């Protein structure tokens, strides 16, 4: 597998509200999601994602027939498989999975890192 992004990345903050498990939509602005800096305080749970081409209708992200998830913890950088986000314009981040969302115990701000596509 080749890396679909260059090393240049731009941070985009996204909040998951207190008592919620799903963030608001984020426009990736032509970047490909490549990692997430997790907040120091985090109600334990992995991450899953929703994607949209228009910012209105969102779909759970699946890779090879299964919901795409990332194991994570408080205060870490969680690298993601950028291939799962090729073609994604807007993204929502979910604490937990679509079947078992994990409600956060306070406002949590995650920092999404998006790389510029490698067109070379």
N, C-alpha and C positions, 0 to 999 in steps of 0.2 A: 504494500500500500504506500503510495506517495503522499506527502503532506500537501493538502490542497490550499494551505495558507502560507503567506510569507511570514517572516518573524515579526513584522510590525503589527502591533495590536493596539486597540483603543478600548478603554474602559467605559462601560455603560452601567450605571446603578439601576437596580430594580428592587422594589419593595414587595414583601409579602406582609400583609397587614396582620395586626394582632387578631387572633381568632380565625384566620384564613389559612388556606393552603396553596392558593394560586395567585401569582403576581398579576399585575396589569400587563398589557401588551407592550413590547419593546420593538421598535423599528431597528433592525440591525444595520440599516443604511448601507447595504451592499457588502457588509462584512460577513464572515462565517464564524459562528460561535466556536471557540477553541478551548475555553476554560472559564472557571468561576471561582472567584475569591469568596470564601464563606465567612459570615460574620463570626465574631468571637463567642457570641451567644446564639445558640441554635437548638430548637427542640428536635431531638434526634429523629432523623429520617433521611432517606436518600432523596434524589431528585428525579423527576420526569418532566416532560415538556409537551407543550402544544405549539403547533406551527400554523401559519397563515400566509397566503399570498396577497391578501387584500387588507388585512388588519381587522376584518369583521367576522369572518367565519374561521374558527380554529379547529384543528384536528390533532388528536394525540399522535405523537411521533413514535413510529414503529420502525424497527430495523429487522429485516429478515423474518417478518411475521410476529415479532414480539415487541411489546412496549419498551422503548429505549429508556434505560435508567442509569443513573450515576450514583455510586456509593460515595458518601461524603460524611463529614463531621464538622464540628465547630472549629473555626480558626484555621482552615486549610485552604490550599489551592487545589481545586478538583479539575484535572484535565478532562476534556470530553473528546469523543471521537468526532472530529470535524466532518467526516463523511456523512454523519447523520443529519447535518444541517445544510448540506448543499441544496440550493434552491429554496431555502427558507428566508422570507423577507421579514416577517414578524414572528416573535416568539413570546410565549408565556412560560414561566418556570413554576413547577408544582413541587411542593414538599410532599414526599410520598409518591404513590402511584395513582392512576385513575381509579383503580378498584379500592385502594386503601390510602386516601389522602391523610397527611399528618398536619393537624392544625398547629400553627405556631403560637407560642405563649406570649409573644410581644411582637412589635414591629421589627422585622428583620430586613436588612438591606444587604443584598448580594451584589457583587461587582462582576458583571459579565465582560469577558474579554473576547473581542471579535477581531479576527485577522482579515487582511485584505486578500482576496482570492489571487492565487498564483496563476497568471495567464500565460506564463512563459513556457 
